[in-house]
Amino acid sequence: MIDLYYWPTPNGHKITLFLEEAGLDYQIHGVDISAGDQFKPEFLAFSPNNRMPALIDHAPADGGEKITVFESGAILMYLAEKTGRFMPADLRGRKVVMEWLFWQVGGLGPMAGQNHHFGTYAPEKLDYAIRRYVNETNRLYGVMDRRLAEHDFLAGADYTIADMAAYPWVVPHKRQQQNLDDFPHLHRWFDAIAARPATVQAYARGDAFGQRPGVTEEGKKLLFGQTAATLRGAAKG
């Protein structure tokens, strides 16, 4: 059994995509990031960056004590190694998957996230910041489109954790002010992943958390106003 600490954000969806594809037994524990659940001491005990997703694997592959994992990229790698799925066994194939996984973790996710922040949540509409991140998101979509012009999936012929990492960050493309029709190869890839039964089920699992009010001003303070000092207070909670 895997306990998944989750909220229906792109990073949360990455993990349910894998778990549904692999057919692993898991239970979701909601971490309402707008309510500050990510700062609770019991969550910080195994997710020290106060971010979800995080998981607890009660049946690790080595047969030992339960294992906790935080950070979505690390979780995908852990699950791929646990199951032997969605990651090539050969050195070169694994290398390519790692390149595209780290590309998403270090590039697409942060840039699209800033796109969301300045376009939707920032109290001031800063034209420079909005243009900066919309343009960078556009550039990154172009990187994917060029790659997918030559390959079915980001790492080659097979669906891997690299695709699972990137896909949820393309789902909100309209919010990011991107038009998938401008990226035909990316559009083909996106539609193919959207149609996978496991993708449909993964997003359906998030629907239970989706009927929530919009982020309040207090929620924005929790999401965007934390410092080291406030986190020290939360940890002592």
Secondary structure, DSSP 8 states (H G I E B T S, - for coil): -EEEEE-SSHHHHHHHHHHHHHT--EEEEE--TTTTGGGSHHHHTT-TTS-S-EEEESS-TTSSS-EEEESHHHHHHHHHHHHT-SS-SSHHHHHHHHHHHHHIIIIIHHHHHHHHIIIII-SS--HHHHHHHHHHHHHHHHHHHHHHTT-SBTTBSS--HHHHHHHHHHTTTTTTT--GGG-HHHHHHHHHHHTSHHHHHHHHHHHHHHS-----HHHHHHHH---HHHHHHHHH-
